[in-house]
Amino acid sequence: MATYISLIRGINVGGHKKIKMEDLREAVEAQGFKRVRTYVQSGNIVFEAPKQAATAVSRKIETVIKKKFGHDAAVITKTPEDLRTVLAANPFLQEKAIDPAYLHVVFLAETPEASGIKRLETVSSGSDRYHWKNDILFLHLPNGAGNSKLAAAPFERWLGVQATARNWRTVSNLYQMTTERT
């Protein structure tokens, strides 16, 4: 068995695509996944499953969400090693006086074309900054995500890949959940 973290895009946001986490856990467990746990209401699942490609896991969960709840929802699945790499690779943590409360990670379904990333340079983002590495965008939003033009950028359209964002605390807590034994 391998451990996976699935990040579901766009559920329980603004009252749309509502799914109770208890119902989601049950639906995922019904697919044979084990030790299924959720974190907050925005669609974060940590579980164990037979070793397989992360994209295959994502497709299974997307299918379950469509069949059980009637919602189309993109799912991006990562391994604990992927999250550990993200936690270690954030270039903003190398800077003095960076408050992790203003760090976010945009997980991309695959590595986008560099031309898509160049579109981000056109955003008048004030003090907001990003750093791109493969299938991850690290964001530093010192005025908060709610006040950020960069955070509101249409990542999926510009980059041509599915994307979902999480704040630094969520990423850290999801990784921590993968190390816990219950």
PyRosetta script that sets phi, psi and omega in degrees:
from pyrosetta import init, pose_from_sequence

init()
pose = pose_from_sequence("MATYISLIRGINVGGHKKIKMEDLREAVEAQGFKRVRTYVQSGNIVFEAPKQAATAVSRKIETVIKKKFGHDAAVITKTPEDLRTVLAANPFLQEKAIDPAYLHVVFLAETPEASGIKRLETVSSGSDRYHWKNDILFLHLPNGAGNSKLAAAPFERWLGVQATARNWRTVSNLYQMTTERT")
pose.set_psi(1, 144.8)
pose.set_omega(1, 177.8)
pose.set_phi(2, -120.6)
pose.set_psi(2, 155.5)
pose.set_omega(2, 178.0)
pose.set_phi(3, -97.9)
pose.set_psi(3, 138.9)
pose.set_omega(3, 179.8)
pose.set_phi(4, -133.4)
pose.set_psi(4, 155.5)
pose.set_omega(4, 173.6)
pose.set_phi(5, -124.5)
pose.set_psi(5, 118.0)
pose.set_omega(5, 177.6)
pose.set_phi(6, -107.8)
pose.set_psi(6, 131.6)
pose.set_omega(6, -179.3)
pose.set_phi(7, -111.2)
pose.set_psi(7, 115.8)
pose.set_omega(7, -176.7)
pose.set_phi(8, -96.6)
pose.set_psi(8, 130.0)
pose.set_omega(8, -177.4)
pose.set_phi(9, -90.0)
pose.set_psi(9, 129.2)
pose.set_omega(9, 165.9)
pose.set_phi(10, 80.1)
pose.set_psi(10, 15.9)
pose.set_omega(10, 175.1)
pose.set_phi(11, -96.1)
pose.set_psi(11, 150.3)
pose.set_omega(11, 177.6)
pose.set_phi(12, 56.5)
pose.set_psi(12, 32.4)
pose.set_omega(12, 177.8)
pose.set_phi(13, -109.3)
pose.set_psi(13, 120.9)
pose.set_omega(13, 177.7)
pose.set_phi(14, 61.4)
pose.set_psi(14, 29.4)
pose.set_omega(14, 178.7)
pose.set_phi(15, 78.5)
pose.set_psi(15, 8.2)
pose.set_omega(15, -178.8)
pose.set_phi(16, -103.0)
pose.set_psi(16, 152.4)
pose.set_omega(16, 178.0)
pose.set_phi(17, 47.6)
pose.set_psi(17, 54.3)
pose.set_omega(17, -176.8)
pose.set_phi(18, -72.5)
pose.set_psi(18, 131.9)
pose.set_omega(18, 174.8)
pose.set_phi(19, -142.8)
pose.set_psi(19, 125.3)
pose.set_omega(19, 174.4)
pose.set_phi(20, -72.5)
pose.set_psi(20, 137.7)
pose.set_omega(20, -177.5)
pose.set_phi(21, -63.6)
pose.set_psi(21, -33.4)
pose.set_omega(21, 176.6)
pose.set_phi(22, -61.8)
pose.set_psi(22, -43.3)
pose.set_omega(22, 178.4)
pose.set_phi(23, -65.9)
pose.set_psi(23, -38.8)
pose.set_omega(23, 177.8)
pose.set_phi(24, -64.5)
pose.set_psi(24, -44.8)
pose.set_omega(24, 177.6)
pose.set_phi(25, -57.7)
pose.set_psi(25, -46.1)
pose.set_omega(25, -179.6)
pose.set_phi(26, -62.1)
pose.set_psi(26, -41.5)
pose.set_omega(26, -179.4)
pose.set_phi(27, -65.3)
pose.set_psi(27, -39.6)
pose.set_omega(27, 179.5)
pose.set_phi(28, -71.0)
pose.set_psi(28, -41.0)
pose.set_omega(28, 177.3)
pose.set_phi(29, -61.8)
pose.set_psi(29, -35.1)
pose.set_omega(29, 179.8)
pose.set_phi(30, -64.1)
pose.set_psi(30, -18.6)
pose.set_omega(30, 177.5)
pose.set_phi(31, -86.2)
pose.set_psi(31, 2.3)
pose.set_omega(31, 178.1)
pose.set_phi(32, 95.3)
pose.set_psi(32, 3.9)
pose.set_omega(32, 177.2)
pose.set_phi(33, -76.3)
pose.set_psi(33, 149.1)
pose.set_omega(33, -175.3)
pose.set_phi(34, -115.5)
pose.set_psi(34, 160.6)
pose.set_omega(34, 177.2)
pose.set_phi(35, 48.3)
pose.set_psi(35, 45.7)
pose.set_omega(35, -176.9)
pose.set_phi(36, -76.8)
pose.set_psi(36, 124.0)
pose.set_omega(36, 177.9)
pose.set_phi(37, -133.5)
pose.set_psi(37, 147.2)
pose.set_omega(37, 177.2)
pose.set_phi(38, -115.1)
pose.set_psi(38, 159.3)
pose.set_omega(38, 177.7)
pose.set_phi(39, -132.0)
pose.set_psi(39, 124.6)
pose.set_omega(39, -173.9)
pose.set_phi(40, 47.7)
pose.set_psi(40, 179.3)
pose.set_omega(40, -171.7)
pose.set_phi(41, -88.7)
pose.set_psi(41, 1.7)
pose.set_omega(41, -172.4)
pose.set_phi(42, -93.9)
pose.set_psi(42, 14.2)
pose.set_omega(42, 172.4)
pose.set_phi(43, 88.9)
pose.set_psi(43, 58.1)
pose.set_omega(43, 175.7)
pose.set_phi(44, -121.3)
pose.set_psi(44, 122.5)
pose.set_omega(44, -176.9)
pose.set_phi(45, -125.6)
pose.set_psi(45, 133.1)
pose.set_omega(45, 173.3)
pose.set_phi(46, -117.2)
pose.set_psi(46, 132.5)
pose.set_omega(46, -175.6)
pose.set_phi(47, -161.4)
pose.set_psi(47, 172.9)
pose.set_omega(47, 174.8)
pose.set_phi(48, -114.9)
pose.set_psi(48, 145.0)
pose.set_omega(48, 179.8)
pose.set_phi(49, -154.1)
pose.set_psi(49, 161.8)
pose.set_omega(49, 173.8)
pose.set_phi(50, -55.8)
pose.set_psi(50, 143.2)
pose.set_omega(50, -177.8)
pose.set_phi(51, -59.1)
pose.set_psi(51, 128.6)
pose.set_omega(51, -179.1)
pose.set_phi(52, -162.3)
pose.set_psi(52, 172.1)
pose.set_omega(52, 178.8)
pose.set_phi(53, -64.2)
pose.set_psi(53, 140.0)
pose.set_omega(53, 179.4)
pose.set_phi(54, -59.0)
pose.set_psi(54, -34.9)
pose.set_omega(54, 179.2)
pose.set_phi(55, -65.7)
pose.set_psi(55, -33.8)
pose.set_omega(55, 177.3)
pose.set_phi(56, -66.7)
pose.set_psi(56, -40.1)
pose.set_omega(56, 177.1)
pose.set_phi(57, -62.7)
pose.set_psi(57, -44.7)
pose.set_omega(57, 179.4)
pose.set_phi(58, -58.0)
pose.set_psi(58, -46.3)
pose.set_omega(58, -179.1)
pose.set_phi(59, -61.2)
pose.set_psi(59, -40.2)
pose.set_omega(59, 179.3)
pose.set_phi(60, -61.8)
pose.set_psi(60, -44.0)
pose.set_omega(60, -178.6)
pose.set_phi(61, -70.6)
pose.set_psi(61, -38.0)
pose.set_omega(61, 175.7)
pose.set_phi(62, -59.5)
pose.set_psi(62, -42.0)
pose.set_omega(62, 179.5)
pose.set_phi(63, -64.3)
pose.set_psi(63, -43.2)
pose.set_omega(63, 178.8)
pose.set_phi(64, -61.4)
pose.set_psi(64, -45.0)
pose.set_omega(64, -179.0)
pose.set_phi(65, -63.2)
pose.set_psi(65, -40.3)
pose.set_omega(65, 179.6)
pose.set_phi(66, -66.5)
pose.set_psi(66, -48.0)
pose.set_omega(66, -177.1)
pose.set_phi(67, -69.5)
pose.set_psi(67, -44.8)
pose.set_omega(67, -173.5)
pose.set_phi(68, -81.3)
pose.set_psi(68, -38.8)
pose.set_omega(68, -172.3)
pose.set_phi(69, -115.1)
pose.set_psi(69, -10.1)
pose.set_omega(69, 177.5)
pose.set_phi(70, 77.0)
pose.set_psi(70, 16.5)
pose.set_omega(70, -177.8)
pose.set_phi(71, -109.6)
pose.set_psi(71, 138.6)
pose.set_omega(71, 166.8)
pose.set_phi(72, -85.7)
pose.set_psi(72, 121.7)
pose.set_omega(72, -179.0)
pose.set_phi(73, -145.1)
pose.set_psi(73, 124.6)
pose.set_omega(73, 177.0)
pose.set_phi(74, -71.0)
pose.set_psi(74, 142.0)
pose.set_omega(74, 179.0)
pose.set_phi(75, -126.9)
pose.set_psi(75, 131.0)
pose.set_omega(75, 174.7)
pose.set_phi(76, -116.6)
pose.set_psi(76, 124.3)
pose.set_omega(76, -176.1)
pose.set_phi(77, -111.5)
pose.set_psi(77, 136.8)
pose.set_omega(77, -179.9)
pose.set_phi(78, -129.1)
pose.set_psi(78, 163.4)
pose.set_omega(78, 175.0)
pose.set_phi(79, -100.8)
pose.set_psi(79, 164.8)
pose.set_omega(79, 174.2)
pose.set_phi(80, -56.7)
pose.set_psi(80, -36.5)
pose.set_omega(80, 178.8)
pose.set_phi(81, -63.0)
pose.set_psi(81, -39.3)
pose.set_omega(81, 176.8)
pose.set_phi(82, -59.7)
pose.set_psi(82, -47.0)
pose.set_omega(82, -178.9)
pose.set_phi(83, -66.9)
pose.set_psi(83, -39.1)
pose.set_omega(83, 177.3)
pose.set_phi(84, -59.6)
pose.set_psi(84, -41.3)
pose.set_omega(84, 177.8)
pose.set_phi(85, -63.2)
pose.set_psi(85, -43.5)
pose.set_omega(85, 177.9)
pose.set_phi(86, -59.9)
pose.set_psi(86, -45.8)
pose.set_omega(86, -178.3)
pose.set_phi(87, -63.7)
pose.set_psi(87, -34.7)
pose.set_omega(87, -179.0)
pose.set_phi(88, -82.6)
pose.set_psi(88, -24.4)
pose.set_omega(88, -170.5)
pose.set_phi(89, -96.7)
pose.set_psi(89, -1.5)
pose.set_omega(89, -176.7)
pose.set_phi(90, -65.9)
pose.set_psi(90, 111.7)
pose.set_omega(90, -176.1)
pose.set_phi(91, -67.9)
pose.set_psi(91, -22.2)
pose.set_omega(91, -179.3)
pose.set_phi(92, -70.0)
pose.set_psi(92, -23.4)
pose.set_omega(92, 178.9)
pose.set_phi(93, -70.9)
pose.set_psi(93, -15.2)
pose.set_omega(93, 177.6)
pose.set_phi(94, -77.5)
pose.set_psi(94, -13.4)
pose.set_omega(94, -177.8)
pose.set_phi(95, -89.6)
pose.set_psi(95, 145.6)
pose.set_omega(95, 177.7)
pose.set_phi(96, -69.5)
pose.set_psi(96, 147.2)
pose.set_omega(96, 172.9)
pose.set_phi(97, 64.2)
pose.set_psi(97, 22.6)
pose.set_omega(97, 174.5)
pose.set_phi(98, -80.9)
pose.set_psi(98, 127.4)
pose.set_omega(98, 177.3)
pose.set_phi(99, -92.8)
pose.set_psi(99, 115.8)
pose.set_omega(99, -179.1)
pose.set_phi(100, -58.2)
pose.set_psi(100, -18.3)
pose.set_omega(100, 178.3)
pose.set_phi(101, -64.1)
pose.set_psi(101, -16.5)
pose.set_omega(101, -179.0)
pose.set_phi(102, -108.1)
pose.set_psi(102, 15.8)
pose.set_omega(102, 178.0)
pose.set_phi(103, -103.2)
pose.set_psi(103, 140.7)
pose.set_omega(103, 178.3)
pose.set_phi(104, -137.6)
pose.set_psi(104, 159.0)
pose.set_omega(104, 177.9)
pose.set_phi(105, -127.7)
pose.set_psi(105, 129.3)
pose.set_omega(105, 173.0)
pose.set_phi(106, -103.3)
pose.set_psi(106, 114.6)
pose.set_omega(106, 177.8)
pose.set_phi(107, -87.8)
pose.set_psi(107, 128.8)
pose.set_omega(107, 179.8)
pose.set_phi(108, -108.0)
pose.set_psi(108, 144.4)
pose.set_omega(108, -178.3)
pose.set_phi(109, -64.4)
pose.set_psi(109, -26.5)
pose.set_omega(109, 177.7)
pose.set_phi(110, -158.9)
pose.set_psi(110, 170.4)
pose.set_omega(110, 178.7)
pose.set_phi(111, -71.0)
pose.set_psi(111, 123.7)
pose.set_omega(111, -179.6)
pose.set_phi(112, -80.4)
pose.set_psi(112, 167.7)
pose.set_omega(112, 173.7)
pose.set_phi(113, -69.4)
pose.set_psi(113, 145.9)
pose.set_omega(113, 178.8)
pose.set_phi(114, -59.0)
pose.set_psi(114, -30.8)
pose.set_omega(114, 179.7)
pose.set_phi(115, -62.6)
pose.set_psi(115, -34.2)
pose.set_omega(115, 177.0)
pose.set_phi(116, -67.2)
pose.set_psi(116, -41.3)
pose.set_omega(116, 177.9)
pose.set_phi(117, -62.6)
pose.set_psi(117, -36.0)
pose.set_omega(117, 179.9)
pose.set_phi(118, -60.3)
pose.set_psi(118, -28.6)
pose.set_omega(118, 178.8)
pose.set_phi(119, -62.7)
pose.set_psi(119, -29.7)
pose.set_omega(119, 178.8)
pose.set_phi(120, -63.4)
pose.set_psi(120, -27.0)
pose.set_omega(120, 179.1)
pose.set_phi(121, -66.5)
pose.set_psi(121, -17.8)
pose.set_omega(121, -179.0)
pose.set_phi(122, -83.6)
pose.set_psi(122, -10.6)
pose.set_omega(122, -178.9)
pose.set_phi(123, -75.6)
pose.set_psi(123, 126.2)
pose.set_omega(123, 174.4)
pose.set_phi(124, -78.1)
pose.set_psi(124, 92.8)
pose.set_omega(124, -168.0)
pose.set_phi(125, -108.2)
pose.set_psi(125, 10.2)
pose.set_omega(125, 177.7)
pose.set_phi(126, 57.0)
pose.set_psi(126, -123.2)
pose.set_omega(126, -177.8)
pose.set_phi(127, -88.6)
pose.set_psi(127, -1.6)
pose.set_omega(127, 177.1)
pose.set_phi(128, -68.2)
pose.set_psi(128, 144.1)
pose.set_omega(128, 178.9)
pose.set_phi(129, -138.2)
pose.set_psi(129, 157.9)
pose.set_omega(129, 175.0)
pose.set_phi(130, -137.3)
pose.set_psi(130, 159.1)
pose.set_omega(130, 172.7)
pose.set_phi(131, -138.9)
pose.set_psi(131, 130.1)
pose.set_omega(131, -177.6)
pose.set_phi(132, -105.1)
pose.set_psi(132, 133.5)
pose.set_omega(132, 173.8)
pose.set_phi(133, -144.4)
pose.set_psi(133, 107.7)
pose.set_omega(133, 178.0)
pose.set_phi(134, 57.4)
pose.set_psi(134, -109.2)
pose.set_omega(134, -177.6)
pose.set_phi(135, -107.2)
pose.set_psi(135, 28.6)
pose.set_omega(135, -178.9)
pose.set_phi(136, -134.3)
pose.set_psi(136, 138.0)
pose.set_omega(136, 168.0)
pose.set_phi(137, -114.9)
pose.set_psi(137, 121.7)
pose.set_omega(137, 173.7)
pose.set_phi(138, -92.6)
pose.set_psi(138, 130.7)
pose.set_omega(138, 179.7)
pose.set_phi(139, -118.1)
pose.set_psi(139, 139.0)
pose.set_omega(139, 169.0)
pose.set_phi(140, -118.1)
pose.set_psi(140, 114.1)
pose.set_omega(140, -174.9)
pose.set_phi(141, -121.1)
pose.set_psi(141, 79.5)
pose.set_omega(141, -171.8)
pose.set_phi(142, -63.6)
pose.set_psi(142, -16.7)
pose.set_omega(142, 176.9)
pose.set_phi(143, -102.5)
pose.set_psi(143, 9.8)
pose.set_omega(143, 178.9)
pose.set_phi(144, 91.6)
pose.set_psi(144, 152.8)
pose.set_omega(144, -178.1)
pose.set_phi(145, -65.1)
pose.set_psi(145, -34.5)
pose.set_omega(145, -178.4)
pose.set_phi(146, -67.1)
pose.set_psi(146, -21.1)
pose.set_omega(146, -179.5)
pose.set_phi(147, -108.0)
pose.set_psi(147, 16.9)
pose.set_omega(147, -171.9)
pose.set_phi(148, -107.3)
pose.set_psi(148, 127.4)
pose.set_omega(148, 172.0)
pose.set_phi(149, -74.6)
pose.set_psi(149, -32.4)
pose.set_omega(149, 179.0)
pose.set_phi(150, -65.8)
pose.set_psi(150, -43.2)
pose.set_omega(150, 179.3)
pose.set_phi(151, -63.4)
pose.set_psi(151, -27.2)
pose.set_omega(151, -179.5)
pose.set_phi(152, -89.1)
pose.set_psi(152, 0.6)
pose.set_omega(152, -179.3)
pose.set_phi(153, -60.4)
pose.set_psi(153, 143.6)
pose.set_omega(153, 179.5)
pose.set_phi(154, -78.9)
pose.set_psi(154, 72.6)
pose.set_omega(154, -174.6)
pose.set_phi(155, -51.8)
pose.set_psi(155, -47.3)
pose.set_omega(155, -176.3)
pose.set_phi(156, -62.2)
pose.set_psi(156, -43.6)
pose.set_omega(156, -178.8)
pose.set_phi(157, -68.2)
pose.set_psi(157, -46.1)
pose.set_omega(157, -177.7)
pose.set_phi(158, -69.1)
pose.set_psi(158, -38.9)
pose.set_omega(158, -175.1)
pose.set_phi(159, -90.9)
pose.set_psi(159, -17.0)
pose.set_omega(159, 179.2)
pose.set_phi(160, 72.4)
pose.set_psi(160, 22.2)
pose.set_omega(160, 177.8)
pose.set_phi(161, -139.0)
pose.set_psi(161, 155.9)
pose.set_omega(161, 175.6)
pose.set_phi(162, -68.4)
pose.set_psi(162, 147.4)
pose.set_omega(162, -176.9)
pose.set_phi(163, -146.8)
pose.set_psi(163, 150.4)
pose.set_omega(163, 172.5)
pose.set_phi(164, -149.6)
pose.set_psi(164, 139.9)
pose.set_omega(164, -175.0)
pose.set_phi(165, -108.1)
pose.set_psi(165, 149.1)
pose.set_omega(165, 174.9)
pose.set_phi(166, -139.2)
pose.set_psi(166, 148.6)
pose.set_omega(166, 175.7)
pose.set_phi(167, -78.2)
pose.set_psi(167, 165.1)
pose.set_omega(167, -173.6)
pose.set_phi(168, -61.4)
pose.set_psi(168, -38.2)
pose.set_omega(168, 179.9)
pose.set_phi(169, -62.3)
pose.set_psi(169, -43.2)
pose.set_omega(169, 179.5)
pose.set_phi(170, -62.4)
pose.set_psi(170, -46.1)
pose.set_omega(170, 179.4)
pose.set_phi(171, -59.5)
pose.set_psi(171, -45.5)
pose.set_omega(171, 179.7)
pose.set_phi(172, -62.2)
pose.set_psi(172, -44.2)
pose.set_omega(172, -179.1)
pose.set_phi(173, -68.3)
pose.set_psi(173, -37.6)
pose.set_omega(173, 176.9)
pose.set_phi(174, -63.2)
pose.set_psi(174, -42.4)
pose.set_omega(174, 177.6)
pose.set_phi(175, -62.6)
pose.set_psi(175, -43.9)
pose.set_omega(175, 179.1)
pose.set_phi(176, -57.7)
pose.set_psi(176, -40.2)
pose.set_omega(176, 179.3)
pose.set_phi(177, -60.9)
pose.set_psi(177, -30.5)
pose.set_omega(177, -179.2)
pose.set_phi(178, -73.3)
pose.set_psi(178, -17.0)
pose.set_omega(178, -178.4)
pose.set_phi(179, -96.2)
pose.set_psi(179, -9.2)
pose.set_omega(179, -177.0)
pose.set_phi(180, -86.2)
pose.set_psi(180, 141.4)
pose.set_omega(180, 174.7)
pose.set_phi(181, -113.0)
pose.set_psi(181, 127.0)
pose.set_omega(181, 178.5)
pose.set_phi(182, -115.8)
pose.dump_pdb("model.pdb")
